[in-house]
């Protein structure tokens, strides 16, 4: 009996199983789902990409974000990466968030995009930018360091990293990256200048940078001028003079080189050599009255009053509308008077003092704003200046010629005569 029951149950189970359809496998289900997704993508992705482009052009950032969110959810780039390029999707998606000021969301989008495109430089640059806007400087630096590893010959990226290091006061790291730039482009003037500044900021001597740059490129005049300027700044004027002479040997028409050479020689108190340098500069540009003033000044420092006066007159002949030229002439007369005047003041002393004063008056009328002895002369006019009282005592010959000149050897360099004023009777 039990045997027949067991047989009956077995037969019944068999017939039940035969009547139930077989279960669908996971593989078959995935294929069907993918087919449905591809069908949906085929309809939706082209429309979404078109709408995203339109909203982006119209700067409707909120709708741009919403569209790209749907595009990434559907993985349109996986359906057709040519029609829906992932770089374009994630870049514009991130930019839309940036325009809305949501840099944390831009960061999230870009990290997602870099999962698919880990070597994409543009996306990584935007990620670094999002870190910058969020104040995440450490992460920004890490991204730029990765960019340098990815594209080791890209000077633009290295320049950006150099600027970040500089802003963060990481000068040793900046020096390292700038030296990498110079290994690729040894004549990169911007990198050379930044390297010198980085050396200085780090406490290291930047002169080595300027010297090496100049020695490696002796034909580059700007390098020689920069090196000479740095030498002058640390008061190594002899070395600066040598560097400038080398520059002039290559380019005898360099006005900057002659000017700096004159300054360096003057700092060394080599006044005759300083005058020669400025005179050469004046030969190159004889219309620059200020160069003539500078030459006059050098001779004045050397107590060569005659030459100083001639160059002051030269400056006036070049530009008689410039108050500085007359002020220089007044200064020459004043320094000469101060050097030679007697106690009590002689007639010649008073003549030279009056010539100085008169030129200061002219300088002021022409807009001169520098140092002047005019007020001092006016305060001490009766004691110092040649005036009505002295003219009254002059001999008849002087009064007939209506002019008076100096006559003593001390003032033999004074070639100008003094004319009486209208109220001198």
CORFEN-V943879 format. One record per residue. N is the residue number from 0. RES is the residue in one letter. PHI is phi as a letter, one per 20 degrees, with the letter a starting at -180 (* if undefined). OMEGA is omega as a letter, one per 40 degrees, with the letter a starting at -180 (* if undefined). NEAR is the number of other ideal C-beta (glycine too) atoms within 12 Angstrom. Layout:
N_RES_PHI_OMEGA_NEAR, N_RES_PHI_OMEGA_NEAR
This chain:
0_X_*_i_7, 1_X_f_i_8, 2_X_f_a_9, 3_X_f_i_10, 4_X_f_a_11, 5_X_f_i_12, 6_X_f_i_13, 7_X_f_a_14, 8_X_f_a_14, 9_X_f_a_14, 10_X_f_a_14, 11_X_f_i_14, 12_X_f_a_14, 13_X_f_a_13, 14_X_f_i_12, 15_X_f_a_11, 16_X_f_a_13, 17_X_f_a_11, 18_X_e_a_10, 19_X_e_i_10, 20_X_f_a_7, 21_X_f_i_9, 22_X_f_i_9, 23_X_f_a_12, 24_X_f_i_10, 25_X_f_a_10, 26_X_f_i_10, 27_X_f_i_13, 28_X_f_a_13, 29_X_f_i_13, 30_X_f_a_14, 31_X_f_i_15, 32_X_f_a_15, 33_X_f_i_17, 34_X_f_i_15, 35_X_f_i_15, 36_X_f_i_21, 37_X_f_i_20, 38_X_f_i_15, 39_X_f_i_21, 40_X_f_a_28, 41_X_g_i_19, 42_X_e_a_15, 43_X_e_a_25, 44_X_f_i_34, 45_X_g_i_20, 46_X_f_a_21, 47_X_f_i_35, 48_X_f_i_34, 49_X_f_i_18, 50_X_f_i_23, 51_X_f_i_36, 52_X_f_a_24, 53_X_f_i_17, 54_X_f_i_26, 55_X_f_i_28, 56_X_f_a_15, 57_X_e_i_15, 58_X_l_i_15, 59_X_e_a_19, 60_X_f_a_27, 61_X_f_i_20, 62_X_f_i_22, 63_X_g_i_34, 64_X_f_a_30, 65_X_f_a_21, 66_X_f_a_33, 67_X_f_i_40, 68_X_f_i_24, 69_X_f_i_26, 70_X_f_a_41, 71_X_f_i_33, 72_X_f_i_21, 73_X_e_a_29, 74_X_l_a_24, 75_X_f_a_38, 76_X_f_i_29, 77_X_f_i_22, 78_X_f_a_29, 79_X_b_a_22, 80_X_f_i_19, 81_X_f_i_14, 82_X_f_i_22, 83_X_c_a_34, 84_X_f_a_25, 85_X_f_i_34, 86_X_f_a_26, 87_X_f_a_28, 88_X_f_a_44, 89_X_f_i_38, 90_X_f_a_33, 91_X_f_i_37, 92_X_g_a_45, 93_X_f_a_43, 94_X_f_i_32, 95_X_f_i_36, 96_X_f_i_34, 97_X_g_a_28, 98_X_f_i_22, 99_X_e_a_23, 100_X_m_a_15, 101_X_d_a_22, 102_X_f_i_29, 103_X_f_i_21, 104_X_f_i_27, 105_X_f_i_36, 106_X_g_a_32, 107_X_f_a_23, 108_X_f_a_36, 109_X_f_i_40, 110_X_f_i_25, 111_X_f_i_27, 112_X_f_a_35, 113_X_f_i_31, 114_X_f_i_17, 115_X_e_a_22, 116_X_c_a_26, 117_X_f_a_17, 118_X_d_a_17, 119_X_e_a_27, 120_X_f_a_26, 121_X_f_i_27, 122_X_f_a_38, 123_X_f_i_38, 124_X_f_i_31, 125_X_f_i_35, 126_X_f_i_41, 127_X_f_i_37, 128_X_f_i_29, 129_X_f_i_34, 130_X_f_i_28, 131_X_f_a_27, 132_X_f_i_25, 133_X_e_a_23, 134_X_m_i_13, 135_X_e_a_20, 136_X_f_i_22, 137_X_f_i_17, 138_X_f_i_25, 139_X_g_i_32, 140_X_f_a_28, 141_X_g_i_19, 142_X_f_i_33, 143_X_f_i_37, 144_X_f_i_28, 145_X_f_i_26, 146_X_f_i_34, 147_X_f_i_33, 148_X_f_a_19, 149_X_f_a_23, 150_X_c_a_23, 151_X_f_i_18, 152_X_d_a_16, 153_X_e_a_23, 154_X_f_a_25, 155_X_f_i_22, 156_X_f_i_30, 157_X_f_i_36, 158_X_f_i_28, 159_X_f_i_30, 160_X_f_i_39, 161_X_g_i_37, 162_X_f_i_28, 163_X_f_i_32, 164_X_g_a_33, 165_X_f_a_26, 166_X_f_i_18, 167_X_e_a_21, 168_X_m_i_15, 169_X_e_a_24, 170_X_f_i_26, 171_X_f_i_20, 172_X_f_i_27, 173_X_f_i_35, 174_X_g_a_30, 175_X_g_a_23, 176_X_f_i_36, 177_X_f_i_39, 178_X_f_i_25, 179_X_f_i_29, 180_X_f_a_34, 181_X_f_i_31, 182_X_f_i_18, 183_X_e_a_22, 184_X_c_a_20, 185_X_f_a_21, 186_X_d_a_19, 187_X_f_a_26, 188_X_f_i_21, 189_X_f_i_20, 190_X_f_i_32, 191_X_f_a_34, 192_X_f_i_25, 193_X_f_i_30, 194_X_f_i_39, 195_X_f_i_35, 196_X_f_i_26, 197_X_f_i_32, 198_X_g_a_29, 199_X_f_a_24, 200_X_f_a_23, 201_X_e_a_23, 202_X_n_i_12, 203_X_e_a_18, 204_X_f_a_18, 205_X_f_a_31, 206_X_g_i_27, 207_X_f_i_19, 208_X_f_a_31, 209_X_f_i_38, 210_X_f_a_29, 211_X_f_i_23, 212_X_f_a_33, 213_X_f_a_34, 214_X_f_i_18, 215_X_f_a_18, 216_X_c_a_23, 217_X_f_i_20, 218_X_e_a_16, 219_X_e_a_24, 220_X_f_a_27, 221_X_f_i_25, 222_X_f_i_32, 223_X_f_i_37, 224_X_f_i_33, 225_X_f_i_35, 226_X_f_i_39, 227_X_f_i_40, 228_X_f_i_32, 229_X_f_i_33, 230_X_f_i_31, 231_X_f_a_31, 232_X_f_i_23, 233_X_d_i_20, 234_X_m_i_13, 235_X_e_a_23, 236_X_f_i_29, 237_X_g_i_21, 238_X_f_i_26, 239_X_f_i_39, 240_X_g_a_31, 241_X_f_i_24, 242_X_f_a_36, 243_X_f_i_40, 244_X_f_i_27, 245_X_f_i_27, 246_X_f_a_35, 247_X_f_i_31, 248_X_f_i_18, 249_X_f_a_22, 250_X_c_a_22, 251_X_f_a_18, 252_X_d_a_17, 253_X_f_i_27, 254_X_f_a_28, 255_X_f_a_25, 256_X_f_i_35, 257_X_f_i_38, 258_X_f_i_33, 259_X_f_i_36, 260_X_f_i_41, 261_X_f_i_37, 262_X_f_a_30, 263_X_f_i_36, 264_X_f_i_35, 265_X_f_i_31, 266_X_f_i_27, 267_X_e_a_24, 268_X_m_i_15, 269_X_e_a_23, 270_X_f_i_26, 271_X_f_i_21, 272_X_f_i_27, 273_X_f_i_34, 274_X_f_i_33, 275_X_f_a_24, 276_X_f_i_38, 277_X_f_i_40, 278_X_f_i_30, 279_X_f_i_28, 280_X_f_i_35, 281_X_f_i_30, 282_X_f_a_19, 283_X_f_a_22, 284_X_c_a_21, 285_X_f_i_19, 286_X_e_a_18, 287_X_e_a_25, 288_X_f_a_32, 289_X_f_i_27, 290_X_f_i_34, 291_X_f_i_38, 292_X_f_a_37, 293_X_f_i_35, 294_X_f_i_44, 295_X_g_a_42, 296_X_f_i_34, 297_X_f_i_37, 298_X_f_i_35, 299_X_f_i_35, 300_X_f_i_27, 301_X_e_i_25, 302_X_l_i_19, 303_X_e_a_24, 304_X_f_i_34, 305_X_f_i_24, 306_X_f_i_29, 307_X_f_a_37, 308_X_f_i_37, 309_X_f_a_27, 310_X_f_i_36, 311_X_f_i_47, 312_X_f_i_29, 313_X_f_i_32, 314_X_f_i_39, 315_X_f_i_31, 316_X_f_i_19, 317_X_f_a_26, 318_X_b_a_23, 319_X_e_i_21, 320_X_e_a_18, 321_X_e_a_29, 322_X_f_a_29, 323_X_f_a_37, 324_X_f_i_37, 325_X_f_i_39, 326_X_f_i_39, 327_X_f_i_45, 328_X_f_i_47, 329_X_f_a_44, 330_X_f_i_38, 331_X_f_i_47, 332_X_f_a_48, 333_X_f_a_38, 334_X_f_i_30, 335_X_f_i_37, 336_X_g_a_36, 337_X_f_a_22, 338_X_f_a_22, 339_X_d_a_27, 340_X_f_a_27, 341_X_d_i_18, 342_X_c_e_9, 343_X_f_a_10, 344_X_f_i_24, 345_X_e_i_22, 346_X_f_i_29, 347_X_f_i_30, 348_X_g_a_33, 349_X_f_i_36, 350_X_f_a_40, 351_X_f_i_47, 352_X_f_i_43, 353_X_f_i_40, 354_X_f_i_40, 355_X_f_a_42, 356_X_g_a_38, 357_X_g_i_33, 358_X_f_i_39, 359_X_f_i_35, 360_X_f_i_26, 361_X_f_a_27, 362_X_g_a_36, 363_X_f_i_25, 364_X_f_a_18, 365_X_e_i_24, 366_X_n_a_15, 367_X_f_a_26, 368_X_c_a_12, 369_X_e_a_21, 370_X_f_a_17, 371_X_b_i_27, 372_X_d_a_31, 373_X_g_a_30, 374_X_f_a_14, 375_X_f_i_21, 376_X_f_a_31, 377_X_f_i_21, 378_X_f_a_13, 379_X_c_a_18, 380_X_g_a_21, 381_X_f_a_16, 382_X_e_a_20, 383_X_d_a_29, 384_X_e_i_36, 385_X_f_a_41, 386_X_b_a_30, 387_X_g_a_19, 388_X_f_a_16, 389_X_f_i_30, 390_X_f_i_27, 391_X_f_a_15, 392_X_e_a_16, 393_X_f_a_26, 394_X_f_a_14, 395_X_f_a_9, 396_X_f_i_11, 397_X_f_a_24, 398_X_f_i_18, 399_X_f_a_11, 400_X_f_a_15, 401_X_l_i_18, 402_X_a_i_20, 403_X_c_a_31, 404_X_c_i_25, 405_X_f_a_32, 406_X_c_a_18, 407_X_e_a_18, 408_X_g_a_10, 409_X_g_a_22, 410_X_d_a_33, 411_X_f_i_17, 412_X_e_i_32, 413_X_e_a_34, 414_X_d_a_22, 415_X_d_i_29, 416_X_e_a_21, 417_X_e_i_35, 418_X_e_i_20, 419_X_f_i_25, 420_X_f_a_18, 421_X_f_a_9, 422_X_e_i_9, 423_X_e_a_22, 424_X_d_*_11
